């Protein structure tokens, strides 16, 4: 327990680089929390007006252009282009506060028309983008808490893309046009083949005309960014985010993204930096208490089973106490220092704490079984650490290619470290989904099941081996 707590709290309290320059540490920006209790990205340029409980907005999107800065292999260029999840179109939002509920109908840079809502939901519409002679008509309607998106090639024949149900929407919401463009992801290879992610700034400009509203009160348009933008040299000296209106055309320029946070900042896993060390201590302790006499594992394995229950229970309770303290305390210390920590639902946090405790319990029983089986504590300790802690460490640092790390965390007992995973992989978010980023190849329960399978096999062999010896001597 002390190992997990002291290392986790120590990591959270150690000064790190700040988000500002100079001797004074500046607090890093905190990700907003969405309707589902998770940290989200909510940065885009918004042109909006009020809308009541029933109404609609229609517009024709005629053009999407953009830039990508410093793409590989030439890292000193700015080139035109759209990243696949650059997006522009229509949106209904519960105010302008980052993290508030929304539903949007959009055209993307490489994934066609989509309806997305409340950051985690994504429904595909027609493929393709927009270009000269091939505009996209978009319509978003509101009926109480239901927002429905439609698309059309000519503004006459409409096809439904999808509907979003947003409980708790107020009587008056904001409706309008938006543009956002997430960072472009590239991977830098290390000498050993590991991948280090790099994000490039991107920007999108969307031209929309034939903008009309039905059921909206008479009001002027407001235009402002949601979230922070306009801080890069490109935006300062070349093209600032914003709105340009000319002869009925709205040109909206923006950057950022609307969706769940897939990487960046710290997670609850960051506070569990002492878990691997604690697991080594459990392995050493359990292997040292192995059954030293052949008949300890005999008699139906009663003595071995009793020891396994004691060691497993002790490790579980110790891990439960340690993780239960360090996860909330370490996260609170990081936030108090102005460091962003991704928010997670309460039930996910509880599952994390219990999962860590279960991992340590299974590790203790596994080491006990190996010690009983091989009769040498140092051999059992070496084998247990080599197949549990070592694969996890080399995968998490990162040291090996992503595919090798994924297979190590599928096939070895180290798969059980997946109990730490609190972030999810989202197809609509560009991110480096690898073990080094906290993305394990197996769900937490499947990873723990792999370790349990190895442990059950080791226990079975430890029980059967004395019986085989007695049979040979008869």
Secondary structure as GFF3:
##gff-version 3
##sequence-region A 1 474
A	DSSP	alpha_helix	2	13	.	.	.	ID=ss1
A	DSSP	beta_strand	32	33	.	.	.	ID=ss2
A	DSSP	beta_strand	39	42	.	.	.	ID=ss3
A	DSSP	beta_strand	44	51	.	.	.	ID=ss4
A	DSSP	beta_strand	54	69	.	.	.	ID=ss5
A	DSSP	beta_strand	78	80	.	.	.	ID=ss6
A	DSSP	beta_strand	87	93	.	.	.	ID=ss7
A	DSSP	beta_strand	102	108	.	.	.	ID=ss8
A	DSSP	beta_strand	113	117	.	.	.	ID=ss9
A	DSSP	beta_strand	121	124	.	.	.	ID=ss10
A	DSSP	beta_strand	136	143	.	.	.	ID=ss11
A	DSSP	beta_strand	146	152	.	.	.	ID=ss12
A	DSSP	beta_strand	159	165	.	.	.	ID=ss13
A	DSSP	beta_strand	173	180	.	.	.	ID=ss14
A	DSSP	beta_strand	184	189	.	.	.	ID=ss15
A	DSSP	beta_strand	195	200	.	.	.	ID=ss16
A	DSSP	beta_strand	202	214	.	.	.	ID=ss17
A	DSSP	beta_strand	222	226	.	.	.	ID=ss18
A	DSSP	alpha_helix	233	237	.	.	.	ID=ss19
A	DSSP	beta_strand	242	246	.	.	.	ID=ss20
A	DSSP	beta_strand	249	254	.	.	.	ID=ss21
A	DSSP	beta_strand	258	260	.	.	.	ID=ss22
A	DSSP	three_ten_helix	268	272	.	.	.	ID=ss23
A	DSSP	alpha_helix	275	288	.	.	.	ID=ss24
A	DSSP	three_ten_helix	294	296	.	.	.	ID=ss25
A	DSSP	three_ten_helix	299	301	.	.	.	ID=ss26
A	DSSP	alpha_helix	302	336	.	.	.	ID=ss27
A	DSSP	alpha_helix	346	374	.	.	.	ID=ss28
A	DSSP	alpha_helix	377	387	.	.	.	ID=ss29
A	DSSP	alpha_helix	389	396	.	.	.	ID=ss30
A	DSSP	alpha_helix	402	411	.	.	.	ID=ss31
A	DSSP	three_ten_helix	413	420	.	.	.	ID=ss32
A	DSSP	three_ten_helix	435	437	.	.	.	ID=ss33
A	DSSP	alpha_helix	444	473	.	.	.	ID=ss34
###
